[in-house]
Amino acid sequence: MPDQPPISKRAARRLIQQAFVLTGRDRSVRQHIREARLETRWVLEDWNFEWTIVMDRGKVRFERRPSRSPDMTLSWPEAADFFASIQEGRTPDGALAMEGNVVFRTYVDLVYKSFCRSLEQVIKYPVDDAGNPLM
């Protein structure tokens, strides 16, 4: 969508947080991660932008602070490419780097794919549950 203005860091944090709220409400995701207990760190490197996602027995929790000892780390070198892929309806797998315990990959992949779908919708319709604008 070339007519949309670039996403600011502040707006990005709000959009990402709302996308994870929606991901946490996804019944399919909750059912598949009901046995998982792990912390993941997500990083947009060029923005020096990090957040933590905790999966704990079917619940997905967003934390602004980066985890000190994540079970897995997902990182992308450029935020602009990350958001461009999401806006085009693609998961930004091309530049994705995953590090950590591969045992958790199934859970992380499931949450990641749901998050990408949710983030695409939140970018298209940037309002929260109360109708307040996120951008």
N, C-alpha and C positions, 0 to 999 in steps of 0.2 A: 504494500500500500504506500506508494510514494507520496501521496498527499498528506499523510500524517506527519506531524512534527516529531523530531527525535525524542526519545523517552529520557527524562532526567533521572538521576540517581534516586532522588526522593520518590518520584512517581514509580520507578522500577521496584523499589522496596515495597511500596504499598500494593502494586499489582501482583508481585510475587507472593506476598503474604496472603492476599485474597485468593490467589490460585491454589495455595496450599490449604486454605480453609475449605475450598470446594473439593479438593482432592480428599481431604479427611472425611468428607460427607459421602463420598462414593462408596456405596455398599459393597461393590465387588472388590474394591481395594481393601476395605476393612476386613472383609471375609478372608482374603488371601494372606493378609499379614497378621492375622490374629495370634500366631505363635511367635512372631518376630519381636526381638528386643535389640535395637541397635541405634546408633547415632551416625548420621552422615553429615559431612561438611560439603557445601556447595559453594563454588568460587567463580566469580567473573574477574579474571586476573588483571586486565588492563584498568579496571575501575577500582581494584583492590577492595572488592565487595564480597563479603562472605556471610553465610548464614548456616544455621544448623537445622536439620530435620531429624526429629526423634520419632522412631516407630516403636511403639510400646503396646504389644498385645492388641492390635487392631486399631490403635489410635495414631494419628499423624499430628505431630506438634511442631510448629515453626518457632524458632528462637533466633533473635537477631544476633546474638553473640556466636562467634565461631566455636566449635567444639575443640577442646584441647586434645582429646584422644578419640577421634572418630573411627568407626569400624570401616568406613569407606569415604573417599573424597571424590567428588565429581567437579571437574574444572573445565572452563572454556577460556581460551586466550583473549577473545574480544567480545565485549558485551554487544556491540552493534551487530555482529554476525549472529550472535545468539538470538537477539530479538528479531532480526530480519527473518531468520528461519522460522521462528514461532509465528510471525505475522503471515508468512507464506503457507502456513499449515503443515510445516515439516518439523520433525524433531531435530534439534541441532546436534546430530550424532557425529557429523564430519570432524569437528574439532574437539569433541568430548574426550577428556582423559579421565579414566577411572583408576583409582588406586585403593588398595586395601584388601580385605578378606573376601575372596571370591565366593565363599559360602553364602554371603548375603546378596549376591548379584541378582537373584531371582526377585527378591523383595524390592530391591532398589529399582530394578527395571520396571516393575509394575507401577510403583509410585511415580517414577520419572515420566512414563508415558501418560499417565493420568494427569500429572502436573502440566505437561506440555499442552494437552488438550484444554485443560482448564485455563491456562495462561493465555492461550489463543483467544478464548471466549472473553476473558477479562480485558484483554487489550482491545477487542472489538467493541465491547460494552463496558467501559471503565466506571462502574458504579458498585458500591458495596450493598449489603443487604438492606440498609436503611435508605438507599437511593442517593447517597452522598457521592459526589464525583471522586475518583481515585487519582485523576490526573489534573 
